[in-house]
Amino acid sequence: MSLAELEKEVTKLSRGELSAFTRWLDDYSASAWDEQLEHDVAAGKLDQLAKQADADFEAGRCTEL
């Protein structure tokens, strides 16, 4: 199914179906984002950012939220 076909089908959903689909899509997107983040962490892609954050904290360049 193409994106255009999917978009067309989504427009046919009732309000209740659209609400349920939206919840499902939000959950699916969040899960995919979590998986990507876990993969990036495991691959060390965020190590430099973590080191910089630690250095900034130790140097007093952070403020409380």
NORWOMO-V19757 format. One record per pair of residues at least 24 apart in sequence whose ideal C-beta (glycine too) atoms are under 8 Angstrom apart, sorted by the first residue. I is the first residue (numbers start at 1). GAP is how many residues later the second one is. If there is no record, write none. Layout:
BEGIN
<<I,GAP> <I,GAP>>
END
This chain:
BEGIN
none
END
